[in-house]
Amino acid sequence: MNRSWRHLPAPARPIAAAATAAIEAVKAGDTTALDEATERLAALDPAHTGLILGTAVRLLLEDGHPDGLTADDVRAALASCVRSWPAADPQVVLWLLAGALGVLDEEGAPPPKPDVLARQAAVLLADLLGDRPSAPWLTAALAEIERTQIND
């Protein structure tokens, strides 16, 4: 997918491009393309990558549950992802969900490696997106981050 991300801030462009490629690779079942895209994602600033992808996950969860998100909804999202994608690692997907929702206990075990996080984030996002394109959600995540930074 050749999408121009020129409208995004410079640090976000490679994250959006690599995330889009990874999500599309998951949807297409193309492990070679997924390997390449997750390698690119893992090489980027983990704080920026995690913030953007985590915000996109949270926005998708909120969109799917406009009346509020419950623990059962989170369990259902985890179960859907693990059942739908053979590449899903339940522990890492749960870690990503907890991080996206701001309930991750970071004093526990060390975080998964960046390449593992990138791959599992692509799998989780592909599951949450379904047939929808990723670009509007990544753009919305960046707008949400910008709004938060302006208001802080």
LUMZAFI-737814 format. One record per residue: y, z, x of N, C-alpha, C in turn; residue number from 1. Coordinates in steps of 0.05 Angstrom, whole numbers, plus 5000, padded with zeros to 4 digits. Layout:
! residues N
[segu [Y,Z,X],[Y,Z,X],[Y,Z,X],NUM]
...
! end
This chain:
! residues 152
[segu [4977,5000,5017],[5000,5000,5000],[5025,5000,5018],1]
[segu [5041,4980,5015],[5066,4979,5030],[5089,4987,5013],2]
[segu [5097,5012,5014],[5119,5022,4998],[5141,5031,5017],3]
[segu [5165,5024,5010],[5188,5032,5026],[5196,5060,5018],4]
[segu [5200,5077,5037],[5209,5104,5031],[5236,5108,5043],5]
[segu [5252,5087,5046],[5279,5089,5058],[5297,5108,5044],6]
[segu [5293,5112,5018],[5310,5129,5002],[5306,5159,5009],7]
[segu [5285,5165,5023],[5279,5193,5030],[5292,5201,5056],8]
[segu [5296,5227,5060],[5305,5236,5086],[5285,5228,5108],9]
[segu [5295,5223,5132],[5279,5214,5154],[5254,5231,5159],10]
[segu [5255,5257,5159],[5231,5273,5164],[5209,5270,5143],11]
[segu [5218,5263,5119],[5199,5261,5096],[5185,5234,5095],12]
[segu [5197,5214,5106],[5186,5186,5104],[5157,5184,5114],13]
[segu [5151,5193,5139],[5123,5190,5148],[5104,5207,5132],14]
[segu [5113,5230,5122],[5095,5246,5105],[5089,5232,5079],15]
[segu [5109,5221,5066],[5105,5207,5041],[5087,5182,5046],16]
[segu [5091,5168,5067],[5075,5144,5072],[5046,5151,5078],17]
[segu [5042,5171,5095],[5014,5179,5102],[5000,5191,5078],18]
[segu [5015,5208,5062],[5003,5220,5039],[4995,5199,5018],19]
[segu [5012,5180,5014],[5006,5158,4995],[4981,5143,5004],20]
[segu [4980,5137,5030],[4957,5122,5040],[4932,5139,5037],21]
[segu [4934,5165,5043],[4910,5182,5040],[4900,5184,5012],22]
[segu [4919,5188,4993],[4912,5190,4965],[4899,5164,4955],23]
[segu [4911,5142,4962],[4899,5116,4954],[4872,5112,4966],24]
[segu [4868,5121,4991],[4842,5118,5004],[4821,5135,4989],25]
[segu [4829,5159,4981],[4810,5176,4965],[4802,5162,4940],26]
[segu [4822,5152,4925],[4817,5138,4900],[4800,5114,4903],27]
[segu [4803,5100,4926],[4787,5076,4931],[4760,5082,4944],28]
[segu [4756,5107,4952],[4731,5114,4965],[4729,5102,4993],29]
[segu [4752,5097,5006],[4753,5084,5032],[4756,5106,5054],30]
[segu [4733,5115,5065],[4734,5137,5084],[4748,5129,5110],31]
[segu [4746,5104,5118],[4760,5096,5143],[4790,5098,5139],32]
[segu [4801,5088,5117],[4830,5091,5111],[4838,5120,5108],33]
[segu [4820,5136,5096],[4826,5164,5092],[4827,5178,5119],34]
[segu [4809,5172,5137],[4809,5183,5164],[4835,5177,5178],35]
[segu [4844,5152,5177],[4868,5143,5190],[4893,5157,5178],36]
[segu [4894,5158,5152],[4917,5171,5139],[4918,5201,5144],37]
[segu [4895,5214,5143],[4895,5243,5148],[4901,5249,5177],38]
[segu [4894,5232,5195],[4901,5235,5223],[4931,5234,5226],39]
[segu [4944,5215,5212],[4973,5213,5213],[4986,5237,5201],40]
[segu [4976,5246,5178],[4987,5270,5165],[4984,5295,5183],41]
[segu [4961,5298,5195],[4956,5322,5211],[4973,5323,5236],42]
[segu [4983,5300,5245],[5000,5299,5269],[5029,5305,5263],43]
[segu [5036,5307,5238],[5064,5312,5230],[5069,5342,5229],44]
[segu [5094,5349,5226],[5102,5377,5225],[5087,5391,5202],45]
[segu [5070,5411,5208],[5054,5423,5186],[5071,5438,5166],46]
[segu [5093,5449,5174],[5110,5463,5154],[5122,5443,5134],47]
[segu [5132,5420,5143],[5143,5400,5125],[5121,5388,5108],48]
[segu [5099,5381,5121],[5077,5369,5106],[5067,5387,5084],49]
[segu [5062,5412,5092],[5052,5432,5072],[5071,5436,5049],50]
[segu [5097,5438,5056],[5117,5442,5035],[5118,5419,5015],51]
[segu [5118,5394,5025],[5119,5371,5008],[5094,5368,4991],52]
[segu [5071,5369,5004],[5046,5366,4989],[5041,5389,4970],53]
[segu [5047,5413,4979],[5044,5437,4962],[5062,5436,4937],54]
[segu [5086,5426,4941],[5104,5423,4919],[5094,5402,4899],55]
[segu [5084,5380,4910],[5072,5360,4892],[5049,5371,4876],56]
[segu [5032,5386,4889],[5009,5399,4875],[5020,5417,4853],57]
[segu [5039,5434,4859],[5050,5452,4839],[5062,5437,4815],58]
[segu [5078,5416,4821],[5090,5400,4800],[5069,5388,4782],59]
[segu [5047,5378,4794],[5026,5365,4778],[5012,5386,4761],60]
[segu [5007,5410,4772],[4995,5431,4756],[5013,5440,4733],61]
[segu [5038,5443,4739],[5057,5450,4717],[5059,5429,4696],62]
[segu [5059,5403,4704],[5060,5381,4685],[5036,5382,4667],63]
[segu [5013,5388,4678],[4988,5389,4662],[4986,5414,4644],64]
[segu [5003,5433,4649],[5003,5458,4634],[5031,5467,4627],65]
[segu [5045,5452,4610],[5073,5458,4604],[5078,5485,4591],66]
[segu [5057,5497,4579],[5061,5523,4567],[5055,5546,4586],67]
[segu [5050,5540,4611],[5044,5560,4631],[5016,5557,4642],68]
[segu [5013,5565,4666],[4988,5562,4681],[4973,5588,4682],69]
[segu [4948,5588,4675],[4932,5612,4675],[4911,5611,4698],70]
[segu [4898,5633,4703],[4877,5633,4724],[4855,5614,4716],71]
[segu [4849,5612,4690],[4828,5593,4681],[4837,5564,4686],72]
[segu [4862,5558,4684],[4872,5531,4690],[4869,5525,4720],73]
[segu [4874,5544,4736],[4870,5540,4765],[4840,5536,4771],74]
[segu [4823,5552,4759],[4794,5549,4763],[4785,5521,4754],75]
[segu [4796,5513,4731],[4789,5486,4721],[4798,5464,4740],76]
[segu [4822,5467,4752],[4831,5447,4771],[4813,5447,4796],77]
[segu [4805,5470,4805],[4787,5472,4828],[4760,5459,4821],78]
[segu [4749,5466,4798],[4723,5455,4790],[4725,5425,4786],79]
[segu [4746,5415,4774],[4749,5386,4770],[4749,5371,4797],80]
[segu [4764,5381,4816],[4767,5369,4842],[4740,5369,4856],81]
[segu [4726,5391,4856],[4701,5393,4871],[4679,5376,4858],82]
[segu [4679,5375,4831],[4659,5358,4817],[4665,5329,4821],83]
[segu [4690,5321,4821],[4698,5293,4821],[4697,5280,4848],84]
[segu [4700,5295,4869],[4702,5283,4896],[4682,5296,4915],85]
[segu [4663,5281,4924],[4642,5291,4943],[4655,5303,4968],86]
[segu [4678,5293,4976],[4691,5302,5001],[4706,5329,4997],87]
[segu [4707,5339,4973],[4722,5364,4968],[4708,5388,4980],88]
[segu [4723,5405,4993],[4713,5430,5004],[4725,5452,4986],89]
[segu [4709,5466,4971],[4719,5485,4951],[4737,5507,4963],90]
[segu [4730,5517,4987],[4746,5538,4999],[4774,5528,5007],91]
[segu [4775,5504,5018],[4800,5493,5027],[4817,5485,5002],92]
[segu [4804,5474,4982],[4819,5466,4958],[4831,5491,4945],93]
[segu [4816,5513,4944],[4826,5538,4933],[4849,5548,4950],94]
[segu [4847,5546,4977],[4868,5554,4995],[4894,5538,4988],95]
[segu [4890,5512,4984],[4913,5494,4978],[4926,5502,4951],96]
[segu [4909,5507,4931],[4919,5514,4905],[4935,5541,4906],97]
[segu [4924,5560,4920],[4937,5586,4923],[4964,5583,4938],98]
[segu [4964,5566,4959],[4989,5561,4973],[5009,5547,4956],99]
[segu [5001,5528,4941],[5020,5513,4924],[5032,5531,4902],100]
[segu [5017,5550,4894],[5026,5568,4873],[5040,5593,4884],101]
[segu [5041,5595,4910],[5055,5618,4922],[5040,5644,4921],102]
[segu [5014,5643,4919],[4998,5667,4917],[4978,5669,4940],103]
[segu [4982,5655,4961],[4964,5655,4984],[4968,5680,5001],104]
[segu [4947,5694,5006],[4947,5718,5023],[4944,5708,5052],105]
[segu [4966,5705,5066],[4965,5694,5093],[4956,5713,5114],106]
[segu [4951,5738,5107],[4941,5757,5126],[4911,5758,5127],107]
[segu [4898,5740,5112],[4869,5739,5112],[4860,5721,5136],108]
[segu [4841,5705,5130],[4830,5687,5150],[4851,5667,5160],109]
[segu [4847,5656,5184],[4866,5636,5193],[4865,5611,5176],110]
[segu [4887,5596,5175],[4887,5572,5158],[4869,5551,5169],111]
[segu [4859,5534,5151],[4843,5511,5161],[4860,5494,5180],112]
[segu [4846,5478,5196],[4860,5460,5215],[4876,5439,5200],113]
[segu [4897,5429,5212],[4915,5409,5199],[4900,5385,5188],114]
[segu [4880,5374,5203],[4866,5351,5193],[4850,5357,5168],115]
[segu [4838,5381,5167],[4823,5390,5144],[4841,5393,5120],116]
[segu [4864,5406,5125],[4884,5410,5103],[4894,5384,5092],117]
[segu [4899,5365,5110],[4910,5339,5102],[4889,5324,5084],118]
[segu [4864,5324,5093],[4843,5310,5078],[4839,5323,5051],119]
[segu [4838,5349,5050],[4833,5363,5025],[4857,5362,5006],120]
[segu [4881,5361,5017],[4905,5358,5001],[4905,5330,4988],121]
[segu [4896,5310,5002],[4895,5283,4991],[4874,5282,4968],122]
[segu [4852,5296,4972],[4831,5297,4952],[4841,5312,4927],123]
[segu [4854,5334,4931],[4865,5350,4909],[4886,5334,4894],124]
[segu [4904,5322,4908],[4925,5306,4895],[4913,5282,4880],125]
[segu [4894,5269,4892],[4881,5246,4878],[4869,5256,4852],126]
[segu [4856,5279,4852],[4844,5289,4828],[4865,5297,4807],127]
[segu [4886,5310,4816],[4907,5318,4797],[4923,5294,4786],128]
[segu [4925,5273,4802],[4940,5249,4793],[4924,5232,4774],129]
[segu [4898,5231,4778],[4881,5213,4761],[4890,5184,4766],130]
[segu [4897,5170,4745],[4905,5142,4747],[4935,5139,4753],131]
[segu [4950,5160,4753],[4979,5159,4758],[4984,5153,4787],132]
[segu [5006,5139,4793],[5014,5133,4821],[5025,5159,4834],133]
[segu [5022,5160,4860],[5032,5184,4874],[5062,5184,4880],134]
[segu [5073,5160,4883],[5101,5158,4892],[5121,5175,4874],135]
[segu [5120,5173,4848],[5139,5189,4832],[5135,5219,4837],136]
[segu [5111,5228,4842],[5106,5256,4845],[5116,5266,4873],137]
[segu [5112,5249,4893],[5122,5257,4919],[5153,5257,4919],138]
[segu [5165,5237,4906],[5194,5236,4903],[5204,5261,4888],139]
[segu [5190,5268,4866],[5198,5292,4851],[5195,5317,4867],140]
[segu [5174,5318,4884],[5171,5342,4901],[5194,5345,4920],141]
[segu [5203,5322,4932],[5225,5323,4950],[5251,5331,4936],142]
[segu [5255,5321,4912],[5278,5328,4896],[5278,5358,4890],143]
[segu [5255,5369,4884],[5252,5398,4878],[5258,5414,4903],144]
[segu [5248,5405,4926],[5254,5419,4951],[5284,5419,4957],145]
[segu [5296,5396,4953],[5325,5393,4958],[5341,5412,4939],146]
[segu [5333,5413,4913],[5346,5430,4894],[5344,5459,4902],147]
[segu [5320,5467,4911],[5315,5494,4919],[5332,5501,4943],148]
[segu [5334,5483,4963],[5349,5488,4987],[5379,5490,4981],149]
[segu [5389,5474,4963],[5417,5475,4955],[5423,5501,4941],150]
[segu [5405,5511,4924],[5410,5535,4909],[5405,5561,4924],151]
[segu [5393,5559,4948],[5388,5583,4963],[5411,5591,4981],152]
! end
